[in-house]
């Protein structure tokens, strides 16, 4: 069935909103869409987050919350709804993205984008994307599960991958990514400069909200140093229908609940909360402090009954970059951070005509055709 651009949020919602609850339900156990990946050349360590200078100082991901923020008048009801979503978790090996680094010597590929034709965008390829030989997308299935085979078709997996070209300072984000022999394909992908504000101005990012994938993601060195100096992003099960609020430019929200949060909403952990009284682990305390100082923005729908924060996928390096920092788990519990202690900062009205505004915008980083 051919879909118009107004149906994009339906596909994205289907692929992301139910993604965790259906994972592993497929009867298929083998697939030709699984390609062996090499670790030869993959780094042992990631660069320090601070060395990357991701996004402009006025980016929504780099702004510290003021000492006297304006609270949304519906904050209490919205937080009660948030509490029903479950506990905070940190996605480390599933439903987050590895990041790989390229330069002007990296081989370039034309990436097939399956959603381009289904969304009637007149686009099917992103050209000249630098992808290192050792790059490997995240895999959100179980061993033996097939990969998605098109635009939201097949297993409910995100299988994200991010490439940072440090020569051109470009970020390339991909959703439902796979490699078949020497050909790279993705359900969707887009690119923007690392020196931008990290938001796709007319949506169509690899997230439901129009945000660049790396905006608000936690890096290993930040947890090691016990210091995060940027906003975090999160997903939860029932983002609100009717469009995003600024700074989000897109939405996969479908919930009609009166206490549902729209994508783009900024939440802050009570800044007066005494973290030393909560029996937090070191990584929970680091994250909780960032949630007090910078907050977290709703960036995506999620299928589990939890509130998911994102860490860089452990596939980014040889070995586990979180060794001796986090438990060696795909998803790490942050249950000691009390969800009921959040407050919702004042939101702008929802952008109800966001679907009509969606468009692939040109940038210095990628050519779409």
C-alpha positions in Angstrom: 0.0 0.0 0.0 1.4 3.4 -1.0 1.5 5.8 1.9 1.4 9.6 1.9 3.7 11.8 4.0 0.8 12.2 6.5 1.1 8.5 7.3 4.7 8.6 8.4 3.8 8.9 12.1 1.7 5.8 11.8 4.6 3.7 10.5 7.0 5.2 13.0 4.6 4.6 15.8 4.1 1.0 14.7 7.8 0.4 14.5 8.8 2.1 17.7 5.7 2.3 20.0 5.2 -1.5 20.1 8.8 -2.4 19.6 9.7 -3.9 22.9 6.5 -5.7 23.6 6.7 -7.7 20.4 10.4 -8.4 20.3 11.2 -12.1 19.7 7.6 -13.1 18.8 8.5 -14.0 15.2 8.4 -17.6 14.3 11.4 -17.2 12.0 14.7 -18.2 13.4 17.0 -17.7 10.5 17.4 -15.0 7.9 19.5 -14.1 4.9 19.5 -10.6 6.2 22.2 -11.3 8.9 25.7 -10.3 7.8 28.8 -11.1 9.8 30.6 -7.9 10.9 34.3 -7.5 11.5 35.8 -6.0 14.6 39.1 -5.4 12.9 39.9 -1.7 13.3 37.2 -1.1 15.8 38.5 1.1 18.6 39.0 0.0 22.2 37.8 3.4 23.5 35.6 6.1 22.4 36.7 9.8 22.3 35.7 11.8 25.3 32.3 13.4 24.8 33.6 16.9 25.5 36.2 16.6 22.7 33.4 16.3 20.1 31.7 19.6 20.7 28.3 18.2 19.6 25.9 20.9 18.6 25.8 24.6 19.3 25.8 26.2 22.8 22.1 27.2 22.3 21.1 23.7 21.2 18.2 22.4 23.3 20.6 19.5 24.3 23.2 21.9 25.8 21.0 24.3 27.8 21.2 24.2 31.6 17.8 24.8 33.3 17.5 28.1 35.0 17.4 28.4 38.8 13.8 29.6 38.6 12.2 27.6 35.8 8.5 28.1 34.9 6.6 24.9 35.7 3.8 23.8 33.5 0.3 24.2 35.1 -0.5 20.5 34.4 2.8 19.3 35.7 1.4 17.3 38.6 -1.1 15.3 36.5 1.5 14.7 33.8 4.0 13.4 36.3 1.3 11.1 37.8 0.9 9.7 34.3 4.6 9.4 33.9 4.8 7.3 37.1 2.3 4.8 35.5 4.9 4.2 32.8 7.2 2.5 35.2 10.7 3.1 36.4 13.7 4.7 34.8 16.0 2.5 32.9 19.2 3.0 30.9 19.3 1.4 27.4 22.9 0.2 26.8 22.9 -2.7 24.4 19.3 -2.7 23.1 17.2 0.1 21.5 20.1 2.5 21.4 22.8 3.2 18.8 26.5 2.4 18.4 28.5 5.3 17.1 31.5 4.9 14.7 34.0 7.5 13.5 35.0 8.4 9.9 37.4 10.7 8.1 38.3 11.6 4.6 40.0 8.2 4.1 36.9 6.2 5.0 35.1 4.3 2.2 31.9 5.8 1.1 28.6 4.1 0.3 25.2 5.0 -1.2 22.6 3.9 1.3 19.3 2.6 0.1 16.4 4.1 2.2 13.3 1.9 2.0 10.9 4.5 3.5 11.7 7.1 1.0 9.4 5.6 -1.6 6.7 4.4 0.9 6.5 7.9 2.3 6.3 9.4 -1.2 9.3 11.6 -0.6 10.8 11.1 -4.0 14.0 9.9 -2.3 15.5 6.4 -2.2 19.2 6.9 -1.6 21.6 8.8 0.7 24.8 9.2 -1.3 28.4 9.1 -0.3 28.1 8.2 3.4 31.4 7.3 5.0 31.2 4.0 6.8 34.2 2.3 8.4 34.8 -1.4 7.7 34.1 -2.3 11.3 30.8 -0.4 11.6 27.9 -2.6 12.9 24.3 -1.5 13.6 22.7 -2.2 16.8 20.6 -5.4 16.8 17.5 -5.3 19.0 16.4 -8.9 18.4 17.5 -12.2 19.9 20.1 -14.5 18.4 18.6 -16.1 15.3 15.9 -13.5 14.8 15.6 -12.0 11.3 16.3 -8.4 10.6 13.6 -5.9 9.3 13.3 -6.1 5.6 12.0 -2.7 4.6 10.2 0.4 5.9 8.9 -0.8 9.2 8.3 -4.3 7.8 9.3 -7.5 9.6 10.5 -7.7 13.2 9.9 -4.7 15.5 13.6 -3.6 15.8 15.2 -0.2 15.6 18.7 -1.4 14.8 20.1 2.1 14.8 23.6 3.2 13.6 25.3 6.6 13.8 28.4 7.7 11.9 30.4 10.8 12.9 32.7 12.2 10.2 35.3 14.2 12.2 36.7 15.7 9.0 33.5 17.2 7.7 31.9 17.3 11.1 28.8 15.6 9.9 26.5 13.2 11.8 24.7 10.4 9.9 21.8 8.7 11.7 20.1 5.5 10.5 17.1 3.5 11.6 16.5 -0.3 10.8 20.0 -0.6 9.4 21.5 -3.7 7.8 24.3 -4.8 5.5 23.8 -7.4 2.9 27.1 -8.5 1.4 28.7 -5.1 0.6 25.5 -3.1 0.4 24.2 -0.9 3.2 20.4 -0.4 3.5 18.2 1.3 6.1 14.5 1.9 6.7 15.4 5.6 7.0 18.4 7.8 7.5 19.3 11.5 7.6 22.3 13.7 8.3 23.1 17.1 9.7 26.2 19.1 10.8 27.7 18.4 14.2 27.8 22.2 14.5 24.0 22.5 14.1 21.5 22.7 17.0 20.9 18.9 16.7 17.3 19.2 15.5 16.1 18.5 12.0 14.0 21.6 11.3 11.3 19.8 9.4 11.4 16.4 11.1 12.2 13.1 9.3 15.1 12.2 11.6 15.8 8.6 12.8 13.9 9.4 16.0 10.1 10.0 16.3 10.7 13.7 17.4 13.0 15.1 14.7 16.0 15.1 17.0 19.5 14.0 15.9 20.1 10.6 17.5 23.1 11.6 19.6 21.3 14.5 21.2 20.9 13.7 24.9 22.7 10.3 24.8 25.1 9.3 27.7 28.7 8.5 26.9 30.9 6.0 28.8 33.5 8.7 29.8 30.8 10.8 31.4 29.8 8.0 33.7 33.4 7.3 34.4 34.0 10.9 35.4 30.7 11.0 37.2 29.8 14.2 35.4 27.2 14.8 32.6 26.9 18.4 31.3 24.0 18.2 28.9 20.3 17.4 28.6 19.2 13.8 28.4 16.5 12.3 26.2 14.0 9.6 27.0 11.3 7.5 25.6 8.1 6.2 27.3 5.1 4.1 26.3 2.4 6.7 25.5 3.6 10.0 24.0 0.7 12.2 23.2 -1.1 12.4 19.9 -1.7 15.7 18.1 1.9 16.8 17.4 5.1 17.8 19.1 6.0 20.8 21.2 9.1 22.8 20.6 12.0 22.0 20.3 10.7 18.7 18.7 9.7 19.0 15.0 8.1 15.6 14.5 6.1 13.1 16.6 5.2 9.4 16.7 2.8 10.0 19.6 -0.6 8.3 19.4 -1.9 8.4 23.0 -5.2 10.1 23.7 -4.6 10.0 27.5 -5.2 13.4 29.1 -2.0 12.9 31.1 0.2 12.0 28.2 3.3 14.0 27.4 3.9 15.3 23.9 7.3 14.8 22.3 9.6 17.7 23.0 8.4 18.1 26.6 11.2 18.9 29.1 11.2 17.4 32.5 13.4 18.2 35.5 14.1 16.1 38.6 13.3 18.2 41.7 16.4 20.3 42.1 15.9 20.4 45.9 15.9 16.6 46.2 18.8 15.4 48.4 20.4 12.8 46.2 22.5 11.5 49.2 19.3 10.3 50.8 18.3 8.0 48.0 20.8 5.1 48.2 21.8 5.7 44.6 24.6 3.8 42.8 27.4 6.0 41.5 26.0 5.9 38.0 22.4 6.6 39.2 23.7 9.6 41.2 25.6 11.0 38.1 22.4 10.7 36.0 20.2 12.1 38.7 22.4 15.2 39.1 22.2 15.8 35.3 18.4 15.4 35.5 18.3 18.1 38.2 20.6 20.5 36.3 19.7 19.8 32.7 16.6 17.7 32.7 15.4 15.2 30.1 13.4 15.7 26.8 10.8 13.2 25.5 12.3 12.1 22.1 10.5 8.8 21.2 7.8 6.4 21.9 8.8 3.1 23.6 7.1 -0.2 23.9 8.1 -1.3 27.3 6.4 -0.2 30.6 9.4 1.8 31.6 11.0 5.2 30.9 14.1 4.7 28.9 17.2 6.9 28.9 19.9 6.2 26.3 23.6 5.4 26.6 25.9 4.9 23.6 25.6 1.2 22.5 28.4 -1.0 23.8 29.0 -2.2 20.2 30.8 1.0 19.5 34.1 -0.5 20.8 35.9 -3.7 21.2 34.9 -5.1 24.5 32.6 -3.4 27.0 33.2 0.4 27.3 31.1 0.3 30.5 33.2 -2.3 32.3 33.5 -1.4 36.0 31.0 1.5 35.4 27.7 -0.2 34.8 26.3 -3.7 35.3 27.0 -5.9 32.2 23.3 -5.8 31.1 21.5 -4.8 27.9 19.2 -2.6 30.0 20.3 -1.2 33.4 17.8 -0.3 36.1 17.7 3.2 37.5 14.9 2.4 39.9 16.4 4.3 42.8 15.7 7.6 41.0 12.1 8.5 42.0 9.9 9.2 39.0 7.3 11.0 41.1 9.9 13.7 41.9 10.0 15.1 38.4 8.4 18.3 37.3 7.3 19.3 33.8 8.6 22.6 32.6 6.2 25.0 30.9 5.5 23.8 27.3 4.6 25.7 24.2 1.3 24.6 22.4 1.5 21.5 20.4 2.2 22.0 16.7 -0.9 20.4 15.2 0.1 20.8 11.5 3.6 19.2 11.9 2.8 16.5 9.3 2.3 19.2 6.6 5.7 20.7 7.4 7.7 17.5 7.2 10.4 17.7 4.5 13.9 16.5 3.9 16.0 19.7 4.3 19.3 20.1 2.5 22.5 20.4 4.4 26.2 20.3 3.8 26.4 16.7 5.0 24.3 14.5 2.7 22.9 14.3 -0.8 19.5 12.6 -1.1 18.2 11.4 -4.4 
